Amino acid sequence: MLVACLALVLSMGGVGYAATRIGTKDIANGAVTSVKIKDGTVRPDDLGAAALAGLSVRAYGYVPWDGTVDLDPARSRGFASVTRPATGVYCLTYTDAALDPATVAPVVTVDWDKSNGANLTAYVSVSAHECPAGSDLAVRTFSFTAGKPYRPSDTVGFTVLVP
């Protein structure tokens, strides 16, 4: 029994000793996966520049429905302006000329708390059709009524993100 206990203590101590001696060179590339990383342990400063660039949003804008056509400055960055040349057509211009409308994938969502109506939608139009020259993208907003065709609407608040 004494020998078995001694062997158990030595084996456990050896594993603990080995764990303190494993370094970066001892771990094969690709051996550590996201499943093996404890949640909340990787911080932004642990990531490289390329990974951080992939996680960042390059532009975001919030356009409330409040009777005005303007970006909310507290909730917008990367957009220089927004105009509304027609009902339900919002034209946005980036502040960064390096953002190429042909190579980004903007996303828009309706802000239901700041809109008026029940059946609303918004979508991004990268062609910016109906927008003045120099506009980078358009957001189209619509309202729906059961049994009737959809119609452009100026009562939709929205947020647009450009990754």
C-alpha positions in Angstrom: 0.0 0.0 0.0 2.9 2.3 0.9 4.5 1.7 -2.5 1.2 2.4 -4.3 0.7 5.7 -2.5 4.3 6.7 -3.2 3.9 5.9 -6.9 0.6 7.9 -7.0 2.2 11.0 -5.4 5.3 10.8 -7.7 3.2 10.4 -10.8 1.0 13.4 -9.9 4.0 15.5 -9.2 5.6 14.6 -12.5 2.5 15.7 -14.4 2.5 19.0 -12.6 6.2 19.5 -13.2 5.8 18.7 -16.9 2.9 21.2 -17.2 5.1 24.0 -16.0 7.7 23.1 -18.6 5.6 23.0 -21.7 6.4 26.0 -23.9 5.2 27.5 -27.3 7.7 25.2 -29.2 6.1 22.1 -27.7 2.6 22.9 -29.1 1.9 22.0 -32.7 0.5 24.7 -35.0 -3.3 24.5 -35.0 -3.4 22.3 -31.9 -5.2 24.9 -29.8 -8.8 25.4 -31.0 -11.5 27.8 -29.8 -13.1 24.9 -27.9 -9.9 24.6 -25.8 -9.8 28.3 -24.9 -11.6 29.4 -21.8 -14.4 31.9 -22.5 -13.4 35.5 -21.7 -9.7 34.9 -21.6 -8.7 36.3 -25.0 -8.5 40.1 -25.0 -8.1 42.4 -28.0 -4.5 43.1 -27.1 -3.9 39.3 -27.4 -4.8 39.4 -31.1 -2.8 40.5 -34.0 -3.5 43.5 -36.2 -5.1 41.4 -39.0 -7.5 39.7 -36.6 -8.4 43.0 -35.0 -9.1 44.6 -38.4 -11.4 41.7 -39.2 -13.4 42.3 -36.1 -13.8 46.1 -36.4 -16.6 48.1 -37.9 -15.2 50.7 -40.2 -18.4 52.8 -40.3 -21.7 52.9 -38.6 -24.6 55.3 -38.7 -27.9 55.8 -37.0 -30.6 57.7 -38.7 -33.6 58.3 -36.5 -37.1 58.9 -37.6 -37.9 62.2 -36.1 -38.8 64.4 -39.0 -35.2 65.4 -39.7 -32.7 63.7 -42.0 -29.5 63.6 -40.1 -27.0 61.1 -38.6 -27.1 60.9 -34.8 -23.6 62.1 -34.0 -23.5 60.1 -30.7 -24.2 56.9 -32.6 -22.4 57.4 -35.9 -18.9 57.2 -37.1 -17.4 56.9 -40.6 -20.2 58.7 -42.4 -19.9 62.3 -43.6 -23.5 62.9 -44.5 -27.0 61.5 -45.2 -29.6 63.0 -47.5 -33.1 61.9 -48.5 -33.7 62.8 -52.2 -37.0 60.9 -52.4 -39.5 59.2 -50.0 -37.8 56.2 -48.4 -34.4 56.8 -50.1 -31.5 57.7 -47.8 -28.1 58.4 -49.4 -25.0 58.1 -47.3 -21.4 59.2 -47.9 -18.3 57.7 -46.2 -15.7 59.9 -44.6 -13.0 57.4 -45.6 -12.3 57.4 -49.3 -10.6 54.0 -48.9 -14.0 52.4 -48.3 -14.9 51.1 -51.7 -18.7 50.6 -52.0 -18.0 47.8 -54.4 -16.0 45.8 -51.9 -17.8 46.2 -48.6 -21.0 44.5 -47.4 -23.0 46.9 -45.4 -25.8 45.7 -43.1 -28.9 47.7 -42.1 -31.5 47.1 -39.5 -34.8 48.8 -38.5 -34.8 50.6 -35.1 -38.3 49.6 -34.0 -38.2 51.9 -31.0 -37.6 54.9 -33.1 -39.9 54.1 -36.1 -43.5 54.7 -36.7 -45.5 51.8 -38.0 -45.9 48.1 -37.6 -44.7 46.4 -40.9 -41.4 48.1 -41.8 -38.3 47.2 -43.6 -35.0 48.6 -44.7 -32.4 47.4 -47.1 -29.0 48.5 -48.4 -28.7 49.5 -52.0 -25.0 49.6 -52.9 -25.8 50.9 -56.4 -27.1 54.1 -54.7 -29.6 54.5 -57.5 -31.5 57.8 -57.1 -28.8 59.3 -55.0 -26.7 62.4 -55.8 -23.3 61.9 -57.3 -20.7 61.1 -54.7 -23.0 59.0 -52.5 -21.5 55.7 -51.5 -24.6 53.7 -50.7 -28.4 54.0 -50.3 -30.8 52.7 -47.7 -34.3 52.1 -48.8 -37.1 52.1 -46.3 -40.7 50.7 -46.8 -43.9 50.1 -44.9 -46.4 47.3 -45.6 -50.1 47.0 -45.1 -51.8 43.6 -45.4 -53.3 43.1 -48.9 -51.7 46.2 -50.3 -48.4 46.8 -52.1 -45.5 48.0 -50.1 -44.7 51.7 -50.3 -41.6 53.8 -49.6 -41.7 55.3 -46.1 -40.0 58.1 -44.3 -41.1 56.8 -40.9 -38.4 54.2 -40.5 -35.4 54.8 -38.2 -32.4 52.5 -38.9 -28.8 51.7 -38.2 -26.3 50.8 -40.9 -22.9 49.0 -40.3 -20.0 48.7 -42.6 -17.5 46.0 -41.5 
